[in-house]
Amino acid sequence: MKHEHQQPTPTNDEPSGSADLLSRSGGLDGSVLLRVEQACGWLGIGRSTLAELLATSEITSVKLGRARRIPVYALREYVDRLQDDA
């Protein structure tokens, strides 16, 4: 009988499809820069909340042409600060 490996089911505190989005290698696919939608999904916030965090420099971002990207390290630093303040 052949056993298939099953992926763990994401919990409510994880975005669907990403058990370890902010792994040491970067994003889920190894990326270092995330799209705004990806960052929102991982943090569990909306675009307007992320826009406010970017405007107040609580989270840093970079521009690639016309595209806005969020460095993985910026999300890690933001979450670390939230934990420190808790």
MMTF fields as JSON, N, C-alpha, C and O atoms, coordinates in Angstrom:
{
  "mmtfVersion": "1.0.0",
  "mmtfProducer": "UNKNOWN",
  "numBonds": 343,
  "numAtoms": 344,
  "numGroups": 86,
  "numChains": 1,
  "numModels": 1,
  "chainsPerModel": [1],
  "groupsPerChain": [86],
  "chainIdList": ["A"],
  "bondAtomList": [4, 2, 8, 6, 12, 10, 16, 14, 20, 18, 24, 22, 28, 26, 32, 30, 36, 34, 40, 38, 44, 42, 48, 46, 52, 50, 56, 54, 60, 58, 64, 62, 68, 66, 72, 70, 76, 74, 80, 78, 84, 82, 88, 86, 92, 90, 96, 94, 100, 98, 104, 102, 108, 106, 112, 110, 116, 114, 120, 118, 124, 122, 128, 126, 132, 130, 136, 134, 140, 138, 144, 142, 148, 146, 152, 150, 156, 154, 160, 158, 164, 162, 168, 166, 172, 170, 176, 174, 180, 178, 184, 182, 188, 186, 192, 190, 196, 194, 200, 198, 204, 202, 208, 206, 212, 210, 216, 214, 220, 218, 224, 222, 228, 226, 232, 230, 236, 234, 240, 238, 244, 242, 248, 246, 252, 250, 256, 254, 260, 258, 264, 262, 268, 266, 272, 270, 276, 274, 280, 278, 284, 282, 288, 286, 292, 290, 296, 294, 300, 298, 304, 302, 308, 306, 312, 310, 316, 314, 320, 318, 324, 322, 328, 326, 332, 330, 336, 334, 340, 338],
  "bondOrderList": [1, 1, 1, 1, 1, 1, 1, 1, 1, 1, 1, 1, 1, 1, 1, 1, 1, 1, 1, 1, 1, 1, 1, 1, 1, 1, 1, 1, 1, 1, 1, 1, 1, 1, 1, 1, 1, 1, 1, 1, 1, 1, 1, 1, 1, 1, 1, 1, 1, 1, 1, 1, 1, 1, 1, 1, 1, 1, 1, 1, 1, 1, 1, 1, 1, 1, 1, 1, 1, 1, 1, 1, 1, 1, 1, 1, 1, 1, 1, 1, 1, 1, 1, 1, 1],
  "groupList": [{"groupName": "MET", "atomNameList": ["N", "CA", "C", "O"], "elementList": ["N", "C", "C", "O"], "formalChargeList": [0, 0, 0, 0], "bondAtomList": [1, 0, 2, 1, 3, 2], "bondOrderList": [1, 1, 2], "singleLetterCode": "M", "chemCompType": "L-PEPTIDE LINKING"}, {"groupName": "LYS", "atomNameList": ["N", "CA", "C", "O"], "elementList": ["N", "C", "C", "O"], "formalChargeList": [0, 0, 0, 0], "bondAtomList": [1, 0, 2, 1, 3, 2], "bondOrderList": [1, 1, 2], "singleLetterCode": "K", "chemCompType": "L-PEPTIDE LINKING"}, {"groupName": "HIS", "atomNameList": ["N", "CA", "C", "O"], "elementList": ["N", "C", "C", "O"], "formalChargeList": [0, 0, 0, 0], "bondAtomList": [1, 0, 2, 1, 3, 2], "bondOrderList": [1, 1, 2], "singleLetterCode": "H", "chemCompType": "L-PEPTIDE LINKING"}, {"groupName": "GLU", "atomNameList": ["N", "CA", "C", "O"], "elementList": ["N", "C", "C", "O"], "formalChargeList": [0, 0, 0, 0], "bondAtomList": [1, 0, 2, 1, 3, 2], "bondOrderList": [1, 1, 2], "singleLetterCode": "E", "chemCompType": "L-PEPTIDE LINKING"}, {"groupName": "GLN", "atomNameList": ["N", "CA", "C", "O"], "elementList": ["N", "C", "C", "O"], "formalChargeList": [0, 0, 0, 0], "bondAtomList": [1, 0, 2, 1, 3, 2], "bondOrderList": [1, 1, 2], "singleLetterCode": "Q", "chemCompType": "L-PEPTIDE LINKING"}, {"groupName": "PRO", "atomNameList": ["N", "CA", "C", "O"], "elementList": ["N", "C", "C", "O"], "formalChargeList": [0, 0, 0, 0], "bondAtomList": [1, 0, 2, 1, 3, 2], "bondOrderList": [1, 1, 2], "singleLetterCode": "P", "chemCompType": "L-PEPTIDE LINKING"}, {"groupName": "THR", "atomNameList": ["N", "CA", "C", "O"], "elementList": ["N", "C", "C", "O"], "formalChargeList": [0, 0, 0, 0], "bondAtomList": [1, 0, 2, 1, 3, 2], "bondOrderList": [1, 1, 2], "singleLetterCode": "T", "chemCompType": "L-PEPTIDE LINKING"}, {"groupName": "ASN", "atomNameList": ["N", "CA", "C", "O"], "elementList": ["N", "C", "C", "O"], "formalChargeList": [0, 0, 0, 0], "bondAtomList": [1, 0, 2, 1, 3, 2], "bondOrderList": [1, 1, 2], "singleLetterCode": "N", "chemCompType": "L-PEPTIDE LINKING"}, {"groupName": "ASP", "atomNameList": ["N", "CA", "C", "O"], "elementList": ["N", "C", "C", "O"], "formalChargeList": [0, 0, 0, 0], "bondAtomList": [1, 0, 2, 1, 3, 2], "bondOrderList": [1, 1, 2], "singleLetterCode": "D", "chemCompType": "L-PEPTIDE LINKING"}, {"groupName": "SER", "atomNameList": ["N", "CA", "C", "O"], "elementList": ["N", "C", "C", "O"], "formalChargeList": [0, 0, 0, 0], "bondAtomList": [1, 0, 2, 1, 3, 2], "bondOrderList": [1, 1, 2], "singleLetterCode": "S", "chemCompType": "L-PEPTIDE LINKING"}, {"groupName": "GLY", "atomNameList": ["N", "CA", "C", "O"], "elementList": ["N", "C", "C", "O"], "formalChargeList": [0, 0, 0, 0], "bondAtomList": [1, 0, 2, 1, 3, 2], "bondOrderList": [1, 1, 2], "singleLetterCode": "G", "chemCompType": "PEPTIDE LINKING"}, {"groupName": "ALA", "atomNameList": ["N", "CA", "C", "O"], "elementList": ["N", "C", "C", "O"], "formalChargeList": [0, 0, 0, 0], "bondAtomList": [1, 0, 2, 1, 3, 2], "bondOrderList": [1, 1, 2], "singleLetterCode": "A", "chemCompType": "L-PEPTIDE LINKING"}, {"groupName": "LEU", "atomNameList": ["N", "CA", "C", "O"], "elementList": ["N", "C", "C", "O"], "formalChargeList": [0, 0, 0, 0], "bondAtomList": [1, 0, 2, 1, 3, 2], "bondOrderList": [1, 1, 2], "singleLetterCode": "L", "chemCompType": "L-PEPTIDE LINKING"}, {"groupName": "ARG", "atomNameList": ["N", "CA", "C", "O"], "elementList": ["N", "C", "C", "O"], "formalChargeList": [0, 0, 0, 0], "bondAtomList": [1, 0, 2, 1, 3, 2], "bondOrderList": [1, 1, 2], "singleLetterCode": "R", "chemCompType": "L-PEPTIDE LINKING"}, {"groupName": "VAL", "atomNameList": ["N", "CA", "C", "O"], "elementList": ["N", "C", "C", "O"], "formalChargeList": [0, 0, 0, 0], "bondAtomList": [1, 0, 2, 1, 3, 2], "bondOrderList": [1, 1, 2], "singleLetterCode": "V", "chemCompType": "L-PEPTIDE LINKING"}, {"groupName": "CYS", "atomNameList": ["N", "CA", "C", "O"], "elementList": ["N", "C", "C", "O"], "formalChargeList": [0, 0, 0, 0], "bondAtomList": [1, 0, 2, 1, 3, 2], "bondOrderList": [1, 1, 2], "singleLetterCode": "C", "chemCompType": "L-PEPTIDE LINKING"}, {"groupName": "TRP", "atomNameList": ["N", "CA", "C", "O"], "elementList": ["N", "C", "C", "O"], "formalChargeList": [0, 0, 0, 0], "bondAtomList": [1, 0, 2, 1, 3, 2], "bondOrderList": [1, 1, 2], "singleLetterCode": "W", "chemCompType": "L-PEPTIDE LINKING"}, {"groupName": "ILE", "atomNameList": ["N", "CA", "C", "O"], "elementList": ["N", "C", "C", "O"], "formalChargeList": [0, 0, 0, 0], "bondAtomList": [1, 0, 2, 1, 3, 2], "bondOrderList": [1, 1, 2], "singleLetterCode": "I", "chemCompType": "L-PEPTIDE LINKING"}, {"groupName": "TYR", "atomNameList": ["N", "CA", "C", "O"], "elementList": ["N", "C", "C", "O"], "formalChargeList": [0, 0, 0, 0], "bondAtomList": [1, 0, 2, 1, 3, 2], "bondOrderList": [1, 1, 2], "singleLetterCode": "Y", "chemCompType": "L-PEPTIDE LINKING"}],
  "groupTypeList": [0, 1, 2, 3, 2, 4, 4, 5, 6, 5, 6, 7, 8, 3, 5, 9, 10, 9, 11, 8, 12, 12, 9, 13, 9, 10, 10, 12, 8, 10, 9, 14, 12, 12, 13, 14, 3, 4, 11, 15, 10, 16, 12, 10, 17, 10, 13, 9, 6, 12, 11, 3, 12, 12, 11, 6, 9, 3, 17, 6, 9, 14, 1, 12, 10, 13, 11, 13, 13, 17, 5, 14, 18, 11, 12, 13, 3, 18, 14, 8, 13, 12, 4, 8, 8, 11],
  "groupIdList": [1, 2, 3, 4, 5, 6, 7, 8, 9, 10, 11, 12, 13, 14, 15, 16, 17, 18, 19, 20, 21, 22, 23, 24, 25, 26, 27, 28, 29, 30, 31, 32, 33, 34, 35, 36, 37, 38, 39, 40, 41, 42, 43, 44, 45, 46, 47, 48, 49, 50, 51, 52, 53, 54, 55, 56, 57, 58, 59, 60, 61, 62, 63, 64, 65, 66, 67, 68, 69, 70, 71, 72, 73, 74, 75, 76, 77, 78, 79, 80, 81, 82, 83, 84, 85, 86],
  "secStructList": [7, 7, 7, 7, 7, 7, 7, 7, 7, 7, 7, 6, 6, 1, 7, 6, 6, 7, 6, 6, 6, 6, 5, 6, 6, 5, 1, 6, 6, 1, 7, 1, 3, 3, 3, 2, 2, 2, 2, 2, 2, 2, 2, 6, 7, 7, 2, 2, 2, 2, 2, 2, 2, 2, 2, 6, 6, 1, 1, 7, 7, 3, 3, 3, 6, 6, 3, 3, 3, 3, 3, 2, 2, 2, 2, 2, 2, 2, 2, 2, 2, 2, 2, 2, 2, 7],
  "xCoordList": [0.841, 0.0, 0.887, 1.795, 0.616, 1.404, 0.799, -0.4, 1.649, 1.192, 1.639, 2.794, 0.712, 1.042, 1.298, 0.619, 2.299, 2.602, 1.578, 1.346, 0.965, -0.023, 0.565, 1.278, 0.261, 0.693, -0.153, -1.342, 0.45, -0.343, -1.383, -1.153, -2.519, -3.59, -3.255, -2.943, -3.314, -3.022, -4.023, -5.196, -3.568, -4.452, -4.932, -4.535, -5.784, -6.313, -5.234, -5.417, -4.104, -3.056, -2.05, -1.053, -2.3, -1.429, -2.245, -3.409, -1.673, -2.403, -2.548, -1.653, -3.669, -3.881, -2.792, -2.412, -2.298, -1.287, 0.122, 1.033, 0.337, 1.698, 1.973, 1.733, 2.475, 2.777, 3.946, 4.052, 4.827, 6.001, 6.391, 7.486, 5.503, 5.738, 7.022, 7.745, 7.321, 8.502, 9.616, 10.217, 9.878, 10.961, 12.301, 12.36, 13.353, 14.681, 15.056, 15.853, 14.488, 14.829, 14.043, 14.253, 13.161, 12.372, 10.907, 10.387, 10.234, 8.82, 8.595, 9.543, 7.346, 6.965, 7.733, 8.144, 7.923, 8.63, 10.109, 10.785, 10.617, 12.011, 12.259, 13.405, 11.195, 11.363, 11.751, 11.448, 12.416, 12.835, 11.864, 11.726, 11.199, 10.241, 8.849, 8.667, 7.872, 6.499, 5.624, 5.861, 4.607, 3.613, 2.786, 2.715, 2.174, 1.352, 0.291, 0.07, -0.357, -1.405, -0.847, -1.509, 0.36, 0.978, 1.27, 1.005, 1.814, 2.121, 0.836, 0.805, -0.21, -1.497, -2.022, -2.49, -1.945, -2.439, -1.699, -2.317, -0.389, 0.385, 0.12, 0.007, 0.022, -0.223, -1.678, -1.996, -2.561, -3.98, -4.613, -5.513, -4.144, -4.668, -5.096, -4.762, -5.823, -6.271, -5.267, -4.297, -5.528, -4.634, -4.549, -3.474, -5.66, -5.636, -4.803, -4.107, -4.875, -4.055, -2.579, -1.748, -2.249, -0.856, -0.395, 0.737, -1.259, -0.899, -0.566, 0.361, -1.316, -1.045, 0.296, 1.069, 0.576, 1.851, 3.029, 4.101, 2.827, 3.871, 4.042, 5.166, 2.933, 2.988, 3.673, 4.346, 3.502, 4.118, 5.489, 6.093, 5.963, 7.277, 7.402, 8.511, 6.276, 6.336, 6.792, 7.419, 6.476, 6.953, 7.583, 6.996, 8.769, 9.438, 9.073, 8.687, 9.204, 8.934, 9.911, 10.625, 9.923, 10.765, 9.91, 8.871, 10.361, 9.686, 10.53, 11.746, 9.892, 10.514, 9.727, 8.685, 10.225, 9.443, 8.213, 8.32, 7.041, 5.789, 5.262, 4.282, 5.904, 5.412, 5.984, 7.154, 5.172, 5.582, 5.798, 4.941, 6.927, 7.229, 7.624, 8.203, 7.302, 7.597, 8.695, 8.505, 9.843, 10.9, 10.453, 9.807, 10.795, 10.444, 10.996, 10.321, 12.231, 12.811, 11.978, 11.926, 11.326, 10.509, 9.306, 8.915, 8.719, 7.6, 8.073, 7.405, 9.226, 9.789, 10.042, 9.683, 10.66, 10.966, 9.692, 9.639, 8.666, 7.403, 6.768, 6.334, 6.714, 6.128, 6.958, 6.398, 8.281, 9.138, 8.829, 8.774, 8.625, 8.295, 6.953, 6.79, 5.996, 4.682, 4.809, 4.169, 5.633, 5.832, 6.542, 6.214, 7.514, 8.237, 7.323, 7.483, 6.358, 5.446, 4.349, 3.694, 4.148, 3.058, 3.359, 2.542],
  "yCoordList": [-1.181, 0.0, 1.246, 1.375, 2.14, 3.36, 4.482, 4.748, 5.156, 6.281, 7.576, 7.725, 8.499, 9.808, 10.782, 10.76, 11.649, 12.679, 13.791, 14.324, 14.142, 15.217, 16.463, 16.393, 17.6, 18.881, 19.209, 18.892, 19.849, 20.25, 21.282, 22.116, 21.215, 22.174, 23.482, 23.479, 24.616, 25.897, 26.184, 25.829, 26.823, 27.232, 28.638, 29.25, 29.163, 30.514, 31.577, 32.662, 31.298, 32.309, 32.212, 32.935, 31.327, 31.203, 31.497, 31.102, 32.183, 32.389, 31.064, 30.223, 30.854, 29.575, 29.329, 30.222, 28.096, 27.711, 28.091, 27.918, 28.602, 28.98, 28.658, 29.476, 27.464, 27.041, 27.823, 27.962, 28.337, 29.057, 30.156, 30.133, 31.115, 32.174, 32.923, 33.242, 33.208, 33.99, 33.101, 33.38, 32.034, 31.14, 31.839, 32.938, 31.218, 31.817, 32.104, 33.002, 31.35, 31.554, 32.691, 33.001, 33.311, 34.406, 34.051, 33.486, 34.38, 34.077, 32.602, 31.818, 32.229, 30.84, 30.227, 29.068, 30.992, 30.476, 30.86, 30.747, 31.311, 31.703, 33.154, 33.603, 33.891, 35.289, 36.146, 35.814, 37.233, 38.175, 39.349, 39.998, 39.616, 40.72, 40.155, 39.287, 40.655, 40.196, 41.275, 42.467, 40.849, 41.785, 42.278, 41.614, 43.424, 44.01, 43.009, 42.859, 42.333, 41.376, 40.226, 39.752, 39.783, 38.708, 39.166, 38.438, 40.366, 40.906, 41.08, 40.757, 41.58, 41.737, 40.385, 40.252, 39.4, 38.069, 37.467, 36.875, 37.606, 37.021, 37.737, 37.096, 39.058, 39.816, 39.743, 40.037, 39.352, 39.299, 40.665, 40.89, 41.588, 42.954, 43.314, 42.61, 44.391, 44.858, 45.809, 46.234, 46.129, 47.015, 48.4, 49.001, 48.913, 50.262, 50.299, 51.28, 49.233, 49.174, 49.088, 49.755, 48.269, 48.179, 49.517, 49.938, 50.181, 51.491, 52.478, 53.276, 52.427, 53.309, 52.955, 53.847, 51.663, 51.232, 51.646, 51.979, 51.623, 52.061, 53.58, 54.081, 54.304, 55.768, 56.278, 57.309, 55.557, 55.968, 55.32, 55.453, 54.629, 53.957, 52.88, 52.541, 52.346, 51.214, 49.965, 49.087, 49.886, 48.817, 49.495, 50.405, 49.055, 49.644, 48.881, 47.713, 49.558, 48.943, 49.493, 50.463, 48.853, 49.306, 49.406, 48.757, 50.215, 50.335, 49.623, 49.805, 48.827, 48.2, 48.681, 48.119, 49.717, 50.34, 50.967, 51.828, 50.541, 51.043, 50.16, 50.511, 49.017, 48.06, 48.335, 48.692, 48.171, 48.299, 46.887, 46.022, 46.646, 45.343, 45.531, 46.55, 44.532, 44.567, 43.545, 42.356, 43.988, 43.028, 42.114, 42.565, 40.855, 39.897, 40.349, 40.232, 40.868, 41.303, 42.408, 42.497, 43.251, 44.34, 43.779, 44.319, 42.708, 42.077, 41.406, 41.479, 40.751, 40.121, 41.169, 40.968, 42.284, 43.345, 43.92, 44.174, 44.125, 44.666, 43.724, 44.161, 42.441, 41.463, 41.371, 41.251, 41.426, 41.414, 42.601, 42.459, 43.784, 44.97, 44.809, 45.212, 44.219, 43.98, 43.048, 43.258, 42.022, 41.086, 41.742, 41.48, 42.598, 43.3, 44.236, 44.412, 44.839, 45.784, 45.079, 45.697, 43.793, 43.049, 42.743, 42.127],
  "zCoordList": [0.0, 0.0, 0.0, 0.822, -0.914, -1.061, -0.23, -0.315, 0.591, 1.404, 0.753, 0.353, 0.656, 0.097, 1.224, 2.251, 1.02, 2.003, 1.889, 0.804, 3.016, 3.018, 3.646, 4.647, 3.052, 3.591, 4.811, 4.839, 5.838, 7.003, 6.611, 5.735, 7.266, 7.011, 7.709, 8.899, 6.985, 7.631, 8.735, 8.623, 9.795, 10.878, 10.61, 9.618, 11.479, 11.293, 11.356, 10.804, 12.018, 12.116, 10.982, 10.972, 10.029, 8.867, 7.625, 7.557, 6.633, 5.395, 4.684, 4.762, 3.982, 3.32, 2.291, 1.535, 2.28, 1.317, 1.69, 0.88, 2.885, 3.253, 4.708, 5.597, 4.94, 6.299, 6.879, 8.097, 6.021, 6.521, 5.547, 4.985, 5.346, 4.363, 4.619, 3.675, 5.841, 6.155, 6.683, 7.72, 5.954, 6.347, 6.159, 5.607, 6.608, 6.491, 5.048, 4.777, 4.123, 2.714, 2.086, 0.913, 2.817, 2.282, 2.265, 3.227, 1.174, 1.052, 0.787, 0.742, 0.614, 0.403, -0.759, -0.695, -1.806, -2.974, -2.962, -3.984, -1.815, -1.704, -2.066, -2.085, -2.355, -2.742, -1.545, -0.399, -1.829, -0.799, -0.741, 0.296, -1.847, -1.93, -2.187, -3.041, -1.441, -1.578, -2.189, -1.992, -2.936, -3.437, -2.253, -1.219, -2.405, -1.346, -0.883, 0.319, -1.81, -1.468, -0.626, 0.298, -0.943, -0.172, 1.259, 2.216, 1.398, 2.727, 3.533, 4.721, 2.908, 3.588, 4.057, 5.188, 3.196, 3.538, 4.708, 5.593, 4.73, 5.817, 7.139, 8.184, 7.093, 8.316, 8.757, 9.909, 7.844, 8.174, 8.259, 9.068, 7.423, 7.407, 5.996, 5.042, 5.863, 4.561, 3.927, 4.555, 2.67, 1.917, 2.543, 2.564, 3.05, 3.63, 4.911, 5.175, 5.704, 6.921, 6.558, 7.173, 5.563, 5.129, 4.555, 4.793, 3.806, 3.246, 4.359, 4.225, 5.455, 6.592, 7.235, 7.586, 7.39, 7.968, 7.086, 7.591, 5.78, 4.851, 4.923, 4.915, 4.993, 5.026, 6.29, 6.263, 7.393, 8.653, 8.862, 9.926, 7.848, 7.868, 8.946, 9.359, 9.397, 10.33, 9.607, 10.2, 8.321, 7.447, 6.242, 5.656, 5.877, 4.717, 3.449, 3.495, 2.331, 1.037, 0.015, 0.266, -1.138, -2.242, -3.499, -3.617, -4.414, -5.713, -6.758, -6.814, -7.571, -8.74, -9.944, -10.279, -10.589, -11.648, -11.032, -10.159, -11.481, -10.915, -9.792, -9.136, -9.566, -8.572, -7.185, -7.05, -6.175, -4.779, -4.247, -4.428, -3.597, -3.002, -1.546, -1.17, -0.738, 0.693, 0.962, 0.704, 1.478, 1.816, 2.961, 3.907, 2.869, 3.909, 5.259, 6.282, 5.258, 6.537, 7.183, 8.41, 6.382, 6.937, 7.687, 8.722, 7.177, 7.874, 9.151, 10.182, 9.083, 10.283, 11.371, 12.532, 10.988, 11.954, 12.566, 13.77, 11.742, 12.231, 13.25, 14.315, 12.929, 13.851, 15.133, 16.223, 15.012, 16.201, 17.109, 18.331, 16.5, 17.303, 17.999, 19.15, 17.298, 17.914, 19.11, 20.14, 18.969, 20.075, 21.234, 22.392, 20.942, 22.009, 22.792, 24.0, 22.083, 22.727, 23.523, 24.362, 23.262, 23.93, 25.374, 26.058]
}
